[in-house]
Amino acid sequence: MSKAVQGSLTTLIAGLTLFSAAALAAPSAHEEAIDLGKVQGAQFTLRRDGAPEIRYVISHPAQKSPLVLYIQGSGCIPPFIGLGTPKRSSTIFSWVPLAQQARYAVMVVDKPYQPEKEHRGQAGSAQECPKVFNDYFSYDRWLATLVHAVRHASTLPYVDTRRILVIGLSEGATMAAGLARVLPEVTDVALSGGSGPTQLFDFAVNIYRSDADDADKLRRLQELDATVSDINANPSSTGKFAWGHTYLRWSSFFAQSSADNLAHSKARVYLASGMQDNSVPILSTEAMYAQLRAQGRDVSFRRLPHTGHDMVPPGGNYADVQMEYDAIMAWFEHR
């Protein structure tokens, strides 16, 4: 058996042990009422022994309703600024408008150790995030946090667990696919700007689709290989950074394939990608779409011409982006 296969099996066994422990653990919960404008909500803090507390915000719908979880992109920007004050705002696009419809229990989870106040570092990068955040953050730990939060939210009397939609944004799309694999109660998944095979594949595709000549592309591919080799040699390092994130973060995310995770889930899938996305090339999403289609899965793909990672078309504005999120909800409602 190769070392790579042995490593994969070890990771899988460790993951199963982690989620078994998560299922048995019953963290104590503290609830704080939150005014979300047109609708009320709550912030829950779940305390666990030997692990950082989990915080999430959820809106209170008018009646028992489906759960909609948003998972934010990379970095440590908090989902809310000034929560509980008149100057509150959300950094998760479309979260507030959807919550205020009072038709769904709309939820977002804080990343462990993220700053409580506005983070002024580069968006999407963890370079300026607190050391305690970077020392802890990895795919596996973030996934375990999300599992705990969703399972707790599923016990609330106003949550109808027969319908659970997870909307993942960029890095959050990778997490949404993984969550659908480990939580069979997730019925629907929408990935916005999401990777397909792996995030490492995204890097290679972006090199190939550049205007450089083959010699320069080859040089850049060799540099990519060298960096990945160093990450693999130091997979737990939180002192070494590449592309704005720790080696720990990259090693744990490179090991994940959203295509494979979704292939092992039962969820319906909705994909939305900008055809000019320079962060997550749409060809990566196309590879995932092709795999799921070949398996006969229920998958929809919204390709956005002339549009980048933020889904804002040329000459457009965020009203156009809201239309895309409205389309996700229309798809969710239509079964």
KERO-956528 format. One record per residue (C-alpha): residue in one letter; x, y, z. Coordinates in Angstrom, 2 decimals. Each point is the difference from the previous one (the first is absolute). Layout:
N
+------+---------+---------+---------+
| code |      px |      py |      pz |
+------+---------+---------+---------+
|    a |       X |       Y |       Z |
...
+------+---------+---------+---------+
# end
This chain:
335
+------+---------+---------+---------+
| code |      px |      py |      pz |
+------+---------+---------+---------+
|    m |    0.00 |    0.00 |    0.00 |
|    s |    1.40 |    3.42 |   -0.97 |
|    k |    0.70 |    2.69 |    2.56 |
|    a |   -2.58 |    2.24 |   -1.71 |
|    v |   -2.72 |   -2.64 |    0.37 |
|    q |    1.05 |   -0.71 |    3.57 |
|    g |   -0.24 |    3.73 |    0.72 |
|    s |   -3.46 |    0.21 |   -1.55 |
|    l |   -1.25 |   -2.95 |    2.05 |
|    t |    1.48 |    1.47 |    3.17 |
|    t |   -1.73 |    3.31 |   -0.71 |
|    l |   -3.32 |   -1.77 |   -0.68 |
|    i |    0.19 |   -2.04 |    3.21 |
|    a |    0.92 |    3.10 |    1.98 |
|    g |   -2.92 |    1.85 |   -1.58 |
|    l |   -2.46 |   -2.76 |    0.89 |
|    t |    1.29 |   -0.01 |    3.58 |
|    l |   -0.35 |    3.77 |    0.14 |
|    f |   -3.62 |   -0.05 |   -1.15 |
|    s |   -0.90 |   -2.90 |    2.28 |
|    a |    1.32 |    2.05 |    2.90 |
|    a |   -1.87 |    3.04 |   -1.30 |
|    a |   -3.24 |   -1.95 |   -0.10 |
|    l |    0.43 |   -1.17 |    3.61 |
|    a |    1.09 |    3.34 |    1.43 |
|    a |   -2.77 |    2.22 |    1.30 |
|    p |    1.42 |    3.50 |    0.34 |
|    s |   -1.73 |    2.40 |    2.37 |
|    a |   -1.80 |    2.79 |   -1.84 |
|    h |   -0.56 |    3.65 |    0.80 |
|    e |   -2.65 |    1.89 |   -1.99 |
|    e |   -0.13 |    3.77 |   -0.49 |
|    a |   -2.89 |    1.69 |   -1.81 |
|    i |    1.05 |    2.06 |   -3.04 |
|    d |   -1.98 |    2.72 |   -1.79 |
|    l |    0.44 |   -0.48 |   -3.75 |
|    g |   -2.28 |    2.84 |   -1.05 |
|    k |   -3.14 |   -1.45 |   -1.56 |
|    v |    0.52 |   -3.33 |    1.75 |
|    q |    1.35 |   -1.21 |    3.29 |
|    g |    2.83 |   -2.45 |    0.41 |
|    a |    2.36 |   -1.51 |    2.52 |
|    q |    3.71 |   -0.41 |    0.51 |
|    f |    0.93 |   -3.35 |    1.50 |
|    t |    3.28 |   -0.72 |    1.74 |
|    l |    0.80 |   -3.69 |    0.38 |
|    r |    2.69 |   -0.83 |    2.54 |
|    r |    2.05 |   -3.17 |   -0.38 |
|    d |    2.62 |   -1.60 |    2.21 |
|    g |    3.47 |    0.20 |   -1.50 |
|    a |   -1.09 |    1.93 |   -3.10 |
|    p |   -0.84 |    3.62 |   -0.85 |
|    e |   -3.59 |    1.09 |    0.45 |
|    i |   -2.30 |    0.05 |   -3.01 |
|    r |   -2.07 |    3.07 |   -0.84 |
|    y |   -2.72 |    0.28 |   -2.56 |
|    v |   -2.83 |    2.38 |   -0.87 |
|    i |   -3.38 |   -1.22 |   -1.20 |
|    s |   -3.14 |    1.89 |   -0.99 |
|    h |   -3.38 |   -0.86 |    1.50 |
|    p |   -2.52 |   -0.67 |   -2.80 |
|    a |   -3.74 |    0.61 |    0.34 |
|    q |   -0.65 |   -3.76 |    0.22 |
|    k |    1.91 |   -3.27 |   -0.06 |
|    s |    2.12 |    0.35 |   -3.12 |
|    p |    2.90 |   -1.50 |   -1.98 |
|    l |    3.55 |    0.73 |    1.14 |
|    v |    2.28 |    2.02 |   -2.28 |
|    l |    3.69 |    0.12 |    0.96 |
|    y |    2.42 |    2.44 |   -1.62 |
|    i |    3.71 |   -0.89 |    0.18 |
|    q |    2.33 |    2.94 |   -0.58 |
|    g |    3.16 |    0.13 |   -2.08 |
|    s |    3.63 |   -0.07 |    1.07 |
|    g |    1.64 |    2.22 |    2.60 |
|    c |   -1.25 |    1.12 |    3.39 |
|    i |   -2.42 |    2.82 |   -0.80 |
|    p |   -2.92 |   -0.39 |    2.45 |
|    p |   -3.47 |   -0.59 |   -1.49 |
|    f |   -1.41 |    2.93 |    1.96 |
|    i |    1.26 |    3.41 |    1.04 |
|    g |   -1.70 |    1.71 |    2.94 |
|    l |   -2.37 |   -2.87 |    0.64 |
|    g |   -2.55 |    1.00 |    2.63 |
|    t |    0.46 |    3.73 |   -0.68 |
|    p |   -1.97 |    2.42 |   -2.23 |
|    k |    3.04 |    0.14 |   -2.35 |
|    r |    0.08 |   -3.74 |   -0.64 |
|    s |    0.95 |   -1.30 |   -3.44 |
|    s |    0.80 |   -3.34 |   -1.59 |
|    t |    3.00 |   -0.86 |   -2.14 |
|    i |   -1.91 |   -2.99 |   -1.46 |
|    f |   -1.78 |    1.25 |   -3.10 |
|    s |   -3.76 |   -0.74 |   -0.10 |
|    w |   -0.09 |   -1.46 |    3.54 |
|    v |   -2.03 |    2.86 |    1.49 |
|    p |   -2.55 |    0.36 |   -2.85 |
|    l |   -0.69 |   -3.73 |    0.11 |
|    a |   -0.29 |   -0.06 |    3.80 |
|    q |   -2.41 |    2.94 |   -0.06 |
|    q |   -2.41 |   -1.94 |   -2.21 |
|    a |   -0.73 |   -2.09 |    3.13 |
|    r |   -0.56 |   -3.04 |   -2.24 |
|    y |    3.15 |   -1.86 |    1.02 |
|    a |    2.21 |   -0.48 |    3.04 |
|    v |    3.10 |    1.67 |   -1.46 |
|    m |    3.28 |   -0.82 |    1.69 |
|    v |    3.69 |    0.90 |   -0.09 |
|    v |    2.80 |   -1.39 |    2.18 |
|    d |    3.05 |    1.89 |    1.26 |
|    k |    3.37 |   -1.50 |   -0.81 |
|    p |    1.84 |   -1.03 |    3.18 |
|    y |    2.08 |    2.87 |    1.46 |
|    q |   -1.00 |    2.48 |   -2.69 |
|    p |    0.13 |    3.67 |    1.09 |
|    e |   -3.20 |    1.40 |    1.50 |
|    k |    0.62 |    3.44 |   -1.52 |
|    e |    0.49 |    1.02 |   -3.60 |
|    h |    3.15 |   -1.52 |   -1.46 |
|    r |    1.96 |    2.38 |   -2.23 |
|    g |    2.31 |   -2.48 |   -1.68 |
|    q |   -0.21 |   -0.97 |   -3.66 |
|    a |   -3.30 |   -1.67 |   -0.77 |
|    g |    0.35 |   -3.74 |   -0.42 |
|    s |    3.46 |   -0.11 |    1.56 |
|    a |    0.90 |   -1.24 |    3.48 |
|    q |    3.39 |    1.70 |    0.01 |
|    e |   -1.16 |    2.69 |    2.44 |
|    c |   -2.36 |   -2.21 |    2.00 |
|    p |    0.70 |   -0.59 |    3.71 |
|    k |    2.66 |   -2.63 |    0.71 |
|    v |   -2.45 |   -2.06 |    2.04 |
|    f |   -2.30 |   -0.13 |   -3.05 |
|    n |    2.74 |   -1.21 |   -2.34 |
|    d |    1.38 |   -2.45 |    2.55 |
|    y |   -3.40 |   -1.71 |    0.16 |
|    f |   -1.61 |    0.36 |   -3.41 |
|    s |   -0.11 |   -3.03 |   -2.29 |
|    y |   -2.58 |   -1.71 |   -2.17 |
|    d |   -0.65 |   -2.76 |    2.54 |
|    r |   -0.43 |    2.31 |    3.00 |
|    w |   -2.22 |    2.42 |   -1.91 |
|    l |   -2.12 |   -2.90 |   -1.24 |
|    a |   -0.38 |   -1.38 |    3.53 |
|    t |   -1.12 |    3.46 |    1.16 |
|    l |   -2.62 |    0.16 |   -2.74 |
|    v |   -1.26 |   -3.50 |    0.82 |
|    h |   -0.46 |    0.92 |    3.67 |
|    a |   -1.81 |    3.24 |   -0.90 |
|    v |   -2.38 |   -1.59 |   -2.52 |
|    r |   -0.86 |   -2.85 |    2.33 |
|    h |   -0.78 |    2.45 |    2.78 |
|    a |   -2.10 |    2.23 |   -2.28 |
|    s |   -1.91 |   -3.09 |   -1.13 |
|    t |   -1.37 |   -0.38 |    3.54 |
|    l |   -1.63 |    3.44 |    0.02 |
|    p |   -3.82 |   -0.12 |   -0.10 |
|    y |   -0.27 |    2.38 |   -2.98 |
|    v |    2.37 |   -1.99 |   -2.24 |
|    d |   -1.50 |   -2.50 |   -2.43 |
|    t |    2.81 |   -2.49 |   -0.55 |
|    r |   -1.73 |   -1.63 |   -2.98 |
|    r |    1.54 |    2.72 |   -2.18 |
|    i |    3.56 |    1.26 |    0.62 |
|    l |    1.74 |    2.19 |   -2.57 |
|    v |    3.71 |    0.83 |    0.30 |
|    i |    1.29 |    2.95 |   -2.06 |
|    g |    3.79 |    0.02 |   -0.24 |
|    l |    1.94 |    3.00 |   -1.25 |
|    s |    3.49 |   -0.57 |   -1.47 |
|    e |    1.90 |   -1.83 |    2.80 |
|    g |   -3.41 |   -0.50 |    1.56 |
|    a |   -1.01 |   -2.01 |   -3.08 |
|    t |    2.67 |   -2.56 |    0.87 |
|    m |   -1.40 |   -0.15 |    3.52 |
|    a |   -3.58 |   -0.32 |   -1.26 |
|    a |    0.92 |   -3.02 |   -2.12 |
|    g |    1.77 |   -1.62 |    2.94 |
|    l |   -2.92 |    0.73 |    2.32 |
|    a |   -2.42 |   -1.63 |   -2.45 |
|    r |    2.17 |   -3.12 |    0.06 |
|    v |    0.12 |   -0.39 |    3.80 |
|    l |   -3.54 |    1.21 |    0.75 |
|    p |   -2.59 |   -1.98 |   -1.98 |
|    e |   -2.72 |    2.36 |    1.28 |
|    v |    1.35 |    2.68 |   -2.38 |
|    t |   -2.46 |   -0.21 |   -2.90 |
|    d |    1.23 |    2.81 |   -2.27 |
|    v |    3.37 |    1.66 |   -0.65 |
|    a |    0.77 |    3.17 |   -1.97 |
|    l |    3.63 |    0.76 |   -0.82 |
|    s |    0.97 |    3.50 |   -1.12 |
|    g |    3.49 |    0.23 |   -1.50 |
|    g |    0.86 |   -3.47 |    1.25 |
|    s |    2.94 |   -2.25 |   -0.84 |
|    g |   -0.57 |   -3.34 |   -1.66 |
|    p |    2.77 |   -2.63 |    0.29 |
|    t |    2.21 |    1.85 |    2.53 |
|    q |    1.23 |    3.53 |    0.64 |
|    l |    3.38 |   -1.15 |   -1.28 |
|    f |   -1.64 |   -0.71 |   -3.35 |
|    d |   -1.24 |    3.63 |   -0.01 |
|    f |    3.59 |    1.27 |    0.16 |
|    a |    1.08 |   -2.17 |   -2.92 |
|    v |   -2.99 |    0.98 |   -2.14 |
|    n |    0.63 |    3.70 |    0.59 |
|    i |    3.58 |   -0.44 |   -1.18 |
|    y |   -1.09 |   -1.80 |   -3.17 |
|    r |   -2.67 |    2.58 |   -0.84 |
|    s |    2.43 |    2.93 |    0.24 |
|    d |    1.36 |    1.77 |   -3.09 |
|    a |    3.59 |   -1.05 |    0.80 |
|    d |    1.99 |   -2.22 |   -2.37 |
|    d |    0.55 |   -3.66 |    0.82 |
|    a |    3.48 |    0.58 |    1.40 |
|    d |   -1.33 |    2.48 |    2.54 |
|    k |   -2.95 |   -2.25 |    0.81 |
|    l |    2.38 |   -2.89 |    0.61 |
|    r |    2.13 |    2.15 |    2.31 |
|    r |   -3.08 |    1.04 |    2.00 |
|    l |   -1.23 |   -3.61 |    0.21 |
|    q |    3.41 |   -1.05 |    1.33 |
|    e |   -0.16 |    2.77 |    2.60 |
|    l |   -3.48 |   -1.20 |    0.97 |
|    d |    1.30 |   -3.56 |    0.38 |
|    a |    2.90 |    1.21 |    2.14 |
|    t |   -2.32 |    1.93 |    2.33 |
|    v |   -2.38 |   -2.94 |    0.31 |
|    s |    2.94 |   -2.30 |    0.79 |
|    d |    1.05 |    2.33 |    2.80 |
|    i |   -3.60 |    0.09 |    1.30 |
|    n |   -0.12 |   -3.81 |   -0.06 |
|    a |    3.28 |   -0.13 |    1.89 |
|    n |   -1.38 |    2.38 |    2.66 |
|    p |   -3.76 |   -0.64 |   -0.05 |
|    s |   -0.67 |    1.18 |    3.56 |
|    s |    2.02 |    3.21 |   -0.16 |
|    t |   -1.82 |    3.17 |    0.98 |
|    g |    3.13 |    2.12 |   -0.20 |
|    k |    0.51 |   -0.56 |   -3.72 |
|    f |   -2.37 |    1.70 |   -2.45 |
|    a |   -0.77 |   -0.40 |   -3.69 |
|    w |   -2.52 |    2.04 |   -1.98 |
|    g |   -1.22 |    1.76 |    3.15 |
|    h |   -0.66 |   -3.10 |    2.12 |
|    t |    1.88 |   -2.38 |    2.27 |
|    y |    1.42 |   -3.29 |   -1.15 |
|    l |   -2.45 |   -1.68 |    2.40 |
|    r |   -2.88 |    1.61 |   -1.80 |
|    w |    1.27 |   -0.95 |   -3.45 |
|    s |    0.93 |   -3.59 |    0.85 |
|    s |   -3.46 |   -0.65 |    1.44 |
|    f |   -1.88 |    1.64 |   -2.89 |
|    f |    2.17 |   -1.50 |   -2.76 |
|    a |   -1.07 |   -3.42 |    1.31 |
|    q |   -3.65 |    0.77 |   -0.79 |
|    s |   -1.86 |   -0.46 |   -3.27 |
|    s |   -3.42 |    1.63 |   -0.09 |
|    a |   -0.88 |   -2.20 |   -2.96 |
|    d |    0.74 |   -3.17 |    1.98 |
|    n |   -1.71 |    1.27 |    3.14 |
|    l |   -3.17 |    0.85 |   -1.91 |
|    a |    0.18 |   -3.32 |   -1.81 |
|    h |   -0.24 |   -1.66 |    3.43 |
|    s |   -2.94 |    2.15 |    1.11 |
|    k |   -3.70 |   -0.21 |   -0.80 |
|    a |   -0.55 |    3.75 |   -0.34 |
|    r |   -1.31 |    1.79 |   -3.07 |
|    v |    2.70 |    2.30 |   -1.36 |
|    y |   -0.08 |    3.54 |   -1.43 |
|    l |    3.17 |    1.52 |   -1.43 |
|    a |    0.55 |    3.67 |   -0.87 |
|    s |    3.27 |    1.27 |   -1.43 |
|    g |    1.30 |    3.05 |   -1.85 |
|    m |    1.46 |   -0.94 |   -3.36 |
|    q |    2.82 |    2.51 |    0.58 |
|    d |    0.69 |   -1.04 |    3.60 |
|    n |    3.75 |    0.44 |    0.61 |
|    s |   -0.10 |   -1.46 |    3.51 |
|    v |   -1.84 |   -3.26 |   -0.62 |
|    p |    0.04 |   -0.67 |   -3.76 |
|    i |   -3.31 |   -1.20 |   -1.35 |
|    l |    1.76 |   -2.95 |   -1.65 |
|    s |    0.47 |   -1.38 |    3.51 |
|    t |   -3.73 |    0.21 |    0.58 |
|    e |   -0.62 |   -1.50 |   -3.44 |
|    a |    2.07 |   -3.05 |    1.00 |
|    m |   -2.21 |   -0.49 |    3.06 |
|    y |   -3.16 |    0.53 |   -2.04 |
|    a |    1.13 |   -2.60 |   -2.55 |
|    q |    0.68 |   -2.56 |    2.73 |
|    l |   -3.36 |    0.52 |    1.69 |
|    r |   -1.89 |   -0.02 |   -3.29 |
|    a |    1.69 |   -3.25 |   -1.00 |
|    q |   -1.31 |   -1.51 |    3.23 |
|    g |   -3.53 |    1.09 |   -0.84 |
|    r |   -0.16 |    2.44 |    2.91 |
|    d |   -2.55 |    2.81 |    0.30 |
|    v |    2.33 |    2.94 |   -0.73 |
|    s |   -0.62 |    3.45 |   -1.50 |
|    f |    2.76 |    2.29 |   -1.29 |
|    r |   -0.39 |    3.77 |   -0.40 |
|    r |    2.86 |    1.35 |   -2.14 |
|    l |    0.34 |    3.80 |    0.19 |
|    p |    1.55 |    1.59 |   -3.15 |
|    h |    2.60 |    2.79 |    0.37 |
|    t |   -0.19 |   -0.36 |    3.78 |
|    g |    2.69 |   -0.56 |    2.63 |
|    h |    0.16 |   -1.54 |    3.45 |
|    d |   -2.33 |    2.58 |    1.57 |
|    m |   -2.73 |   -0.75 |   -2.59 |
|    v |   -0.35 |    3.70 |   -0.88 |
|    p |   -0.35 |    0.34 |   -3.81 |
|    p |    1.73 |    2.86 |   -1.88 |
|    g |   -1.97 |    3.18 |    0.53 |
|    g |   -2.13 |   -1.79 |    2.54 |
|    n |   -0.44 |    0.37 |    3.73 |
|    y |   -0.93 |   -2.07 |    2.99 |
|    a |   -3.65 |   -0.02 |   -1.03 |
|    d |    1.15 |   -2.39 |   -2.73 |
|    v |    1.68 |   -2.17 |    2.62 |
|    q |   -3.18 |   -0.01 |    2.08 |
|    m |   -1.82 |   -1.38 |   -3.04 |
|    e |    2.42 |   -2.93 |   -0.01 |
|    y |   -0.72 |   -0.75 |    3.65 |
|    d |   -3.72 |    0.32 |   -0.69 |
|    a |    0.50 |   -2.61 |   -2.72 |
|    i |    1.59 |   -2.34 |    2.56 |
|    m |   -3.03 |    0.33 |    2.26 |
|    a |   -2.40 |   -0.52 |   -2.92 |
|    w |    1.92 |   -3.20 |   -0.86 |
|    f |   -0.20 |   -1.09 |    3.66 |
|    e |   -3.74 |    0.49 |    0.06 |
|    h |   -0.58 |   -1.81 |   -3.30 |
|    r |    0.20 |   -3.77 |    0.49 |
+------+---------+---------+---------+
# end
